[in-house]
């Protein structure tokens, strides 16, 4: 507990702050000296460890002294369920039958093993799952939803035809316009987007309905809101939403659709609806996509030199790079989780293997006396361990998926929605790490089996 507290208050929290520094500017870091979390953690550990010890002792002291002085008898073998399915059981060879019966003979250890291994797998998969879910946001947002390469902020003094004059000779795939206002909905600031031409705007942005997963269109006298925003205000299709515009007037509109979006909060409306209900429409944003993305700097410079009404430009390529850098910092968290889940796996696997060997020392010694080679004894014991580990890993992968999805919901920030997505290679890497930990422990078990003293193990203590 003391070692854990020291590590937590020094290495771990400094590591977390370094990750946050990649995302935020932190001019000063003041570390807490509150020891309440340490005390709570120690009390939980003592409760679990001492509590389980007390339960075990209570069971032992009820036994007769003469029985305690004898070696613990192994559980009596009983007929298992699979034995009743004769067409399957009859096809299994003797060695595998023995393995299956032994697994079900030690039910408590099986449950404990599966639970321990599943917990380690779950923690490891959560690390990969968080990284996958957050990192996939960039690709989804800027490839499947947004399609523009650059965004230009304008002063709103020109119409579409006038703006076209400044970029007509540039090699552009598309050039579309919109009005973007910063509005408030129940004291939350967000972007209000009104395309100049709905059909043209589809080139720059695809509005995908969250239910149908298909592209949807803007409708008159209503708005489309992004999914994160709808969740935040607990809104659904058919509800109304109140928008406080820059003119300090509040407007109420019906929600026609809820759309996918992962970075930022947006409300979309048609130009006609805006003019009819709110007022004068002025273009203040230009979406550009280049035929050759490598010429972005050159084209933007040309347009800026010609157009005095430009206030600011944003390169989506730069946004992607910054976001990718931010998400790569998550690898540090994954590495920490791999290390800790690995350490936990070693403890769990080795402890269970040690208990297994100590409880069955007499049985293993008998096998050696009967002529089993070391390799055969290894197979006899390790086959059971491998089956239990595989079951534990499979349970852990299922539980880890559910746990990761719940965890992602809890770590989302206000302006970003993460995608619940765990890549196949993350499952494979998690599985691979757990198998690797098992192999390393099995090497230790091999040497432990070789060291069993046959004479001492088979001595009668009556």
N, C-alpha and C positions, 0 to 999 in steps of 0.2 A: 504493500500500500504506500509506503514511504517512497519507494523507488518510482512508483507510478505518479505520485503527487509531484515529485521533483521533475520528472520528465514532462509532465503536463504543464507545469508552471514555467518551464524553461524552453525546452526544444519545441514542443507541439504548438504552443500559442504563438511563438515567434514565427514558426512556419506558416501558420494561418494568416498572420498579419502580412507576411511577405506576399502571399497570394492576393490578399485584399489590395495591396499597394499596386499591383498590376492593373486592377480595376479602378481604383480610386486614388486621388491625391491625399495622402495622410501626412500632414506636416509634423504631427507629434503623436507619439504612442505612449499612453500611460497604462501600465499593467496593474491589474487589480491584485490586492493582497488578501482578498476575502478567502478564508479557509473553510467556509461552510460547504462548498462543493466537495472538498477533500474529505471532510467529516462524513457527509452523506454517502460518498463513494465507499469509504472504509466501513461504515455501518452496514451497507448493503452486502459488501464482500464478507464481513464477519457473519452476518445473518445467514448467507448462503452456505459458507464453508463450515462454520461451527454448527449451524442448524442441521445440516446433513450428517455431520459427525455425531451429534446428539441422537438423531433418529437411529443411526446405525448401532451406537452403543446400547441404546434402549432395547433394541432387538436382541443384541448379544447377551446382555445381563439376565435376560429372561430364561436363557438356556441353562441346562444343568452343567455344573462344573466339569463333570466327567466327559460330557460331549464337547465342551470347549477345548479340552486338552487333546482331543483327537483332531486329525486333519479334517477340513470341511469336505463333506461328501458332495460330489457333483450332483446336479439335479437329475432326477430319474427320467430316463428317456421315455417319451410318450409318442403314440402314433400321431403323425402330423396330417394336415389336410390333404397334401399332395399324394400321400400314400393311398388315399381312398380312390384316387383317379388311377386305376391300375394300368391303363394303356399308356400313360405317361411314365409312371413310376417304374414299370417293368423295363422300359427302354434306357433308364439311367444306370450307369455302371456303379459298382459297389463303392468305389472311392467317392464319387459325387453324392451318392445316397448318404454316406457317412457325413459329408460336409453339410448337406442340407439339414440333416437331423441335429447335428451339433449347433447349427445356427439357431434353430428353434428351441433348443434345449436351454440356452442362456438368454431368455426373453428380455430380462431387465437390462443386460449389457447391450443387447441389440438396440433397444429403444434409446439408451443413453448414447450409444455410438452414433446412430443415425441423427439424433438431435444435435450432437456436438459437431459432426461433420457438416450437416445441413446449415448450421449457424455460421460456420467458417465460410462455406460456399456463398451463402447469402450476403455476407459482408463484402466479400471479394467482388461478386457480381454487381453489387450496388455501386461500387467505385467505377467500374467500367460503364455501367448503365447511365450514371449521372453524366459522365464525359460524353458518351454517345448522344444522349438526349439533348444536351445543351449545344454540343458542337454541330449537330445536324441542323440547328436553327438557321445558321448563316446560309447554307445551301438551299434550304426550303424557302427562306424569305427572298433572297436575291436572285434565285434562278427560276423558281416556280410561281412566285407571286409578283415580285417586282422584276421588270425586264429592262429598265433603263440603265445607262452607263453613267449618266451625270444628271445633276439637278441644279437648276439656276433659279435664284431668287430675284424677282423683279420689283420695281417700284409701283407697278399697277397703272402706269400712265398710257400704255399702248395696248391696242387690240391685237388679235391673232394675225391679221393681214400685215400690220405694221411690223410685228416681231419677225414674221417670216422673211422679210427683206434683209434682215441682218444675218440670217443663216441659210439663205436659199442656195448659195454656191458651195456650201460645205458638204463633204461626203457623209451624209447622215442616213441611217436606216429608217429612223422616224424622229419626228419633232412634234410633241403634243403639249397642250397647255392646260392649266387648271388654276383655280383660286384656292389657296390654303389659308384658313384663318385659325388663330390660336384661340380656342373658346374654353368655357368652363361648363362642366356638368357636375352639379353638387360639389363645388369647390375643387374638382379635379381638372387640371389643365390637360388639353388634348388637341389634336389636329382635326380640323373640319375641312374636308376635301370636296371641291365642287368642280368636276371636269368641264372644260369649255365645250368639248364634243364627246359624248358618251362612247360612240363607236371607235373614234380615234384613240381615246384614252385606254381602251382595252389592249393596245399595243404596249403601253407602259406598265399596266397593272392588271392582273387577272383577279377578279373578285370571285372567290370560291365559297359556296355555301357549306357550312360545317356539317349539315345533315346529309345532303345529297352528294357532297364531294364533287359537285359539278359547278361550272361557271354560271354565275347569275348576273342579271342586269339591274341597273338602278331603276326604281319605279317612281312615278310622280306622286307628290304629296306625302312622301315617306322617306325614311333614311335606312341605310345599312350600317350596322355597327360591328366592330371587330369582336372576336370571341372573348378575349381577355376582359374587354370593357363590359360585355354583357354579363360575364360571371361576377365582375367586381360590383356592379349595380344590381345583380340578381334580376336581369331582364331577359325576356324571351320574345320570340316573334309574336307580334300583335300588341305588345305593350307600348307605352309611350315614353319618350325621353325628353327632358327639358334642357335646352341649350342656351347658355348665357353668352350672347354675342358681344363683339367689341363695342357695340353701341349701347351696352348696358341694358339691353332689352332681352327678355327671356322668350324663347319660342319652343313650342311643344310639337313633336312629330311622332308619328307611328313608326315602329320598327318593322320593316318588311322582310328583312333577312339578317342573319348573323353570319359573318364571313371569317375565313381563316386569316390569321395574321399573327406573327410571332415577335416582331420588334416594333414597339410603339403602339399607341392607342389612336384609332381613327374613326371618324364618322363620315359617310359618303352620302352625297345628295346630288340630284340633277340640277343643271343650270336653271331650267324653267321654274322648278320648285323654289329655288333660292330667290330668284327675281320676284316671283309672285308673293312669297311670304316674308322675305327679309329685306331685300332692297337691291341697290345698284351692284352689278357684277363687274369686277375688275380682275383681269388676269395678273397674277403675281408669281406664278411658278411655271417653269419650262422643263419638260422631261426630254432628254436626248439619248439616242442610242447611235453609236458610230459604226460605220461599215468596217472600219479597222480600229479596234480598241487601243492599239499601240499609238494611234495618232490623237488620242484624247487631249493631251496637253496643248498640242499645236492648234487643234480646232477650237478649244475653249478660249485660248489666247486670242485667236482671230476674231471670234464673236465678241469677246470682251472689249477688244480694241475698237470695234465698230459700234457697239451698242452701249451708250452711256447710261442706260436705265437698269443695268445689272447691279444688284446689291451684293450678291454672294454666290459662290459656286461650291457644290459638293460632289466629290468624286466617289462613286459607289465602290470602285476598286479599292480606294483608300479605306473606306468604311469596312469593307470585307477584311482587309489586312489587319486593321485594328481589332476587329471582333475576333478574328482567328487567333491573334496574339493573346487576347484575353482568355479565349477558351483553351489555348494550349497550356495556360497556367494550371488548368484543372488536372493535368497529368501529374503534378506534384501530389495532389490529393489522392489520385489513383495509386501512385507509388507507395504512399504512406499506408493506404488500406491494404495493399498487397503484402507489405512487410508485417503489419499487425495481424492480418488474417492468416498469413503464413506461420507466424510465431504461435498463434492460437491453434492452428491446425497441428503443428508439431506437438504441442502440449497435449491436445486431445487424443491424437492418434497414438502417441507414445505411451500415454497413461493407460489407455484402453488395452494396448498391446501388452504392456507390463502386467496389468491386472489379469489378462487372459492367460499369460504364461505362468504367473505365480499361482493362480487357481488350478491350473491343469498340469503342474509340474510333474506330478506322479504319473499322470496319463501319458505325457510326452516321454518320460523316462522309460515307461513300459514299452512304448512303441520302439524306442531305440534298442532295448534289450531283445525285443522280438526280431530285430534285424533290419529295421528301417534305416536307410542312409540319411545323412543330414539334409540332402536335397529333398528327399521324400517327406521328412518331418516338416521342412519349410513349406512345401506344397500343401501338406495336411493343415497347417495352421493358417498360412497366408491366403489360401483359397477362401476361407471363411471371412478373413479380414477384407479381402478384395471385394467380395459380394456385398458386405456391409457398407464399405466405403462407396461403392458405386450407387447403392440405394440412397445413401446419405447425400451424395452429390446431386442425384436426380431430384430428390426432395428439396435440396437447397436451391437448385436452379429454378424450380417452380415458385418456391417461397420467395426467392430473391427477386424474381420478376415482379411479383405483387408488392414486395417491400420497396423496390426501386421506384415504382410508379407512385406509391404513396409519398415517398421521400421527395420526389420531384415536385409534387404539389406543394409541399411545405417549404421548399427553398426558392420558389419562384419570386422574382422581384416585380414591382408594380408595373413596369413598362415592358416586360418581356414574358412571353409564354414559351415554355420549353416543350419539346416534342417527346412524348413517351416512346422512345425507340431504343432498343438494345440490339446491336449488330450481331450477326451470327458469329463473327470472329471473337466477340467478347464472351459469348457462351463457350466457344472452343478454348479460348485462353484461360477462362476460369476453370473449365474442366481439366485442362492441361496442367495448370498449377497445382490443383488438388491431387491429381495423379502423381505429379512430381514429388509433392510432400509425402505421399503414401509410399512411394518407392524409397525415398531417403529413410523413412521410419522403418520400412521392411528390412533394409540393410542392417540397421541396429538390432532388429528382432532376430535376424539370422545369427548374429554373434551371440546374442543372449541365449538362444536355443542351444548353440554349440557349447556354452559354458555350464549347462545343467549337469550337476553331479548325479550320476545314475544311482550310486550306492546310497547317498544321503537321501535322495528323493524316494527311494523304494524301501527305506528302513521302516519297520513297524514301530509305532510309538505307543502301542497299547500297554 
